[in-house]
Amino acid sequence: MGAVLCGPLPPSERVLYESDIVVVGQVRCRPDVPHFRDCGSARTYCAIFPRSAVLIRRGDRPPFVEDPTVVGLYNRGDDYERFKVSPEGDRGDWFGFAPTVIRDALRSVDPGAADSVRPLTIAWARISARTFLWQRQIFEHVRRTVAPDTVLVDERCLRLLAAIVSEAYGGSEGSPVDDREYELVEATRRAIDKRFAGSLSLAAIANEVGTSPFHLCRAFRRVAGTSIHRYLTSVRLRRAVECLGRDEVDLGDLAIQLGFNSHSHFSAAFRREFRITPSICRGRFGTAHLC
């Protein structure tokens, strides 16, 4: 193993790209495999971008939902457990970095932790649509390119790391004053992640998590920093990005499957979120070019 990875990966993970300072990999773990819950420990310092939703529990930290709206941050050696939320289990793409790279990235935002054994003090952070789409373009590039240019990919990955650190250490991790509100919002996120493509009502969500619609809306905005509708739309759109990697997908059918009223409604929402149209996004995934 090189400087980035320490020890063999479990069978549900594989490496797509590796250099002296960066590793790009994926996890595809069904919920029925024996090691789904007991994950062991992280083999690298990494940022994972989920494609599905799982509940993650790490030590004495509050459990949280890892889904396409967040990035999970792991130190090498971090033990964690995961629990099923999405029926497909745990699906995600991860970017691993050499210890020196992680410490350099953190030195300006958290100098006290930069040289510790576990420099990543934040377990997860919400990510912008721009960063989400950027990491997917890098991932698709290394997945589709037979011999990617290491200088190009490494540079793009380090820029991605800088964006992640900026967003994460800018105060985006949830740290609510009231633990009950935190638990309520996490339960709401789980409910949405299970049925994001179906017909959802605010009253039904509130009833499922055992509170009133008024209290739920207030708590969700306070803890998550956004509205429930905006969160639901973001989940649907980020799920759509994965589908755009398949050329045979009809955009009109995809819009309806994800819960949008029409193709035009879907396209307008997608453009607001990512600043490009679904068809342009699909075109970028269909080539090995990395901008």
C-alpha positions in Angstrom: 0.0 0.0 0.0 1.1 3.6 -0.7 1.2 6.6 1.5 -2.5 7.3 1.2 -4.0 3.9 2.1 -3.2 1.9 5.2 -4.3 -1.8 5.0 -6.5 -3.6 2.5 -10.0 -2.4 1.6 -13.1 -4.4 2.4 -14.6 -6.3 -0.6 -17.4 -3.7 -0.9 -14.8 -1.0 -1.8 -12.4 -0.6 -4.7 -9.8 1.9 -5.9 -10.3 3.6 -9.3 -7.3 6.0 -9.2 -4.2 6.2 -7.1 -1.2 8.5 -6.9 1.4 9.3 -4.2 -1.0 11.8 -2.6 -4.5 11.0 -3.7 -6.7 7.9 -4.0 -10.2 7.9 -5.6 -12.4 5.0 -4.7 -16.0 3.8 -4.3 -18.1 1.9 -1.8 -21.0 -0.3 -3.0 -22.2 -2.2 0.0 -25.6 -4.0 0.2 -27.4 -3.9 3.5 -27.5 -7.7 3.6 -23.8 -8.4 3.7 -22.2 -9.5 7.0 -19.9 -6.5 7.4 -22.6 -3.8 6.6 -23.0 -2.6 10.2 -19.5 -3.3 11.6 -17.3 -1.3 9.2 -14.1 -1.5 11.1 -11.9 1.5 10.7 -11.2 4.0 8.0 -8.1 3.1 5.9 -7.2 6.6 4.9 -8.0 10.3 5.6 -10.9 10.8 3.3 -13.9 12.7 2.2 -16.9 10.5 1.1 -19.7 11.7 -1.1 -22.7 9.5 -0.6 -25.0 8.4 -3.4 -27.5 6.8 -1.0 -28.4 7.4 2.6 -27.1 5.6 5.6 -27.1 6.3 9.3 -23.5 6.6 10.7 -22.5 6.3 14.3 -18.9 7.1 15.3 -17.8 6.8 18.9 -19.5 9.2 21.3 -20.5 11.6 18.6 -24.2 12.0 17.8 -25.3 9.7 14.9 -26.0 11.5 11.6 -27.5 10.7 8.2 -24.9 10.5 5.5 -26.7 11.3 2.2 -26.0 13.2 -1.0 -26.4 16.6 0.7 -23.4 16.1 2.9 -19.8 15.0 2.8 -18.4 12.6 5.5 -14.9 13.3 6.8 -12.9 10.4 8.2 -9.5 10.2 9.9 -7.4 7.2 9.3 -8.2 4.7 12.0 -11.7 6.1 12.8 -14.1 3.3 13.8 -17.7 3.6 12.7 -20.9 1.7 12.3 -23.6 2.2 9.7 -27.3 1.4 9.6 -29.6 1.0 6.7 -31.7 4.0 5.5 -31.8 3.6 1.7 -32.9 0.2 0.5 -29.8 -0.1 -1.7 -27.5 0.2 1.3 -24.3 2.2 1.3 -23.2 3.7 -2.0 -20.7 6.5 -2.3 -17.5 7.8 -3.8 -14.5 8.8 -1.7 -11.4 10.8 -2.1 -8.4 9.8 0.1 -5.5 12.0 0.8 -2.0 11.5 2.2 -1.6 12.7 5.8 0.7 15.6 4.8 -1.9 16.8 2.4 -4.7 16.8 5.0 -2.6 18.6 7.5 -1.6 21.3 5.0 -5.2 21.8 4.1 -6.3 22.2 7.7 -3.4 24.3 8.9 -5.0 27.7 8.1 -8.5 26.8 9.5 -7.7 24.5 12.5 -4.0 24.9 13.3 -4.4 23.2 16.7 -5.6 20.0 15.2 -3.6 20.0 12.0 -0.7 18.0 13.5 -2.7 15.6 15.7 -3.3 12.0 14.9 -6.9 12.8 14.1 -6.7 16.2 12.4 -10.3 16.1 11.0 -12.3 17.3 14.0 -15.5 17.7 12.0 -17.3 14.4 11.2 -19.5 15.8 8.4 -20.5 18.9 6.6 -23.1 20.1 4.2 -21.8 20.8 0.8 -22.8 23.2 -1.9 -24.3 22.1 -5.2 -21.1 23.4 -7.0 -18.8 21.2 -4.9 -21.2 18.2 -5.2 -21.2 18.5 -9.0 -17.4 19.1 -9.2 -16.5 15.9 -7.3 -18.8 13.9 -9.5 -17.1 15.2 -12.6 -13.7 14.3 -11.2 -15.0 10.8 -10.2 -16.6 10.2 -13.7 -13.3 11.4 -15.3 -11.2 8.8 -13.5 -13.8 6.1 -13.9 -14.0 6.6 -17.7 -10.4 7.4 -18.5 -8.0 4.5 -19.1 -4.8 6.4 -18.2 -5.7 9.7 -16.6 -3.1 12.5 -16.3 -2.0 12.3 -12.7 -1.0 16.0 -12.5 -4.4 17.0 -13.7 -6.3 14.7 -11.5 -4.2 15.4 -8.4 -4.5 19.1 -8.8 -8.3 18.9 -9.2 -8.6 16.7 -6.2 -6.5 19.1 -4.0 -8.7 22.0 -5.2 -11.7 19.8 -4.2 -10.2 19.3 -0.8 -9.7 23.0 -0.4 -13.4 23.6 -1.2 -14.5 20.9 1.3 -12.4 22.3 4.1 -13.7 25.8 3.4 -17.3 24.7 3.5 -16.9 22.3 6.4 -14.9 24.6 8.7 -17.0 27.6 7.8 -19.5 26.4 10.4 -21.6 24.1 8.2 -21.7 21.0 10.5 -24.8 20.7 12.6 -24.1 21.4 16.3 -27.6 22.3 17.7 -28.1 23.7 21.2 -31.1 21.3 21.8 -30.3 17.6 21.3 -34.0 16.9 20.9 -34.2 19.2 17.9 -31.1 17.5 16.4 -32.6 14.1 16.8 -35.9 15.3 15.3 -34.2 16.7 12.2 -32.1 13.6 11.7 -35.3 11.5 11.9 -36.9 13.8 9.3 -33.9 13.5 7.0 -34.2 9.7 7.3 -37.9 9.8 6.4 -37.2 12.0 3.4 -34.3 9.9 2.2 -36.4 6.7 2.3 -39.2 8.2 0.2 -37.8 11.2 -1.7 -39.2 10.0 -5.0 -42.7 9.5 -3.7 -45.6 11.9 -2.9 -44.8 13.5 0.4 -46.8 15.9 2.5 -45.5 18.0 5.4 -48.3 16.7 7.6 -47.3 13.1 6.9 -43.6 13.7 7.6 -44.5 15.5 10.9 -46.8 12.7 11.9 -44.1 10.1 11.2 -41.5 11.8 13.4 -44.0 12.6 16.1 -44.4 16.4 16.1 -46.4 19.2 14.7 -45.8 20.6 11.2 -45.1 24.1 12.7 -42.6 22.8 15.2 -40.9 20.6 12.6 -40.5 23.5 10.1 -39.0 25.7 12.8 -36.6 23.0 14.1 -35.5 21.9 10.6 -34.6 25.4 9.5 -32.8 26.1 12.8 -30.7 22.9 12.7 -30.3 22.2 9.0 -30.2 25.8 7.9 -32.7 25.3 5.1 -36.4 24.5 4.6 -37.8 21.0 4.3 -38.9 21.6 0.8 -35.4 22.9 -0.3 -33.8 19.9 1.3 -36.2 17.4 -0.4 -35.5 19.1 -3.8 -31.8 19.0 -3.2 -31.9 15.2 -2.5 -34.0 14.6 -5.6 -31.7 16.6 -7.8 -28.5 15.1 -6.5 -30.0 11.6 -7.0 -30.8 12.7 -10.6 -27.1 13.4 -11.2 -26.3 9.8 -10.8 -29.0 8.8 -13.3 -27.6 11.2 -15.9 -24.5 9.0 -16.2 -26.7 6.5 -18.1 -27.4 7.6 -21.7 -30.5 5.5 -22.0 -32.4 7.5 -19.3 -35.2 9.7 -20.7 -35.2 13.0 -18.9 -39.0 13.3 -18.9 -39.4 9.9 -17.3 -36.6 10.7 -14.8 -38.4 13.9 -13.8 -41.6 12.1 -13.0 -39.8 9.2 -11.2 -38.1 11.7 -8.9 -41.3 13.4 -7.9 -41.2 16.5 -10.2 -44.4 17.6 -11.9 -42.9 17.8 -15.4 -39.8 17.8 -17.4 -39.7 21.6 -17.5 -40.2 21.7 -13.7 -37.2 19.3 -13.3 -35.0 21.2 -15.7 -35.7 24.5 -14.1 -34.9 23.2 -10.6 -31.8 21.4 -11.9 -30.5 24.6 -13.5 -31.1 26.6 -10.3 -29.2 24.1 -8.3 -26.2 23.4 -10.6 -26.2 26.3 -13.0 -26.4 24.0 -16.0 -29.1 22.0 -17.7 -29.6 18.2 -17.2 -28.7 17.6 -20.8 -25.4 19.5 -20.6 -24.6 17.7 -17.3 -25.2 14.3 -19.1 -23.0 15.4 -22.0 -20.1 16.2 -19.6 -20.4 12.8 -18.0 -20.4 11.1 -21.4 -16.8 12.2 -22.2 -13.5 11.6 -20.5 -12.6 15.3 -20.6 -12.1 17.1 -17.3 -12.5 20.9 -17.4 
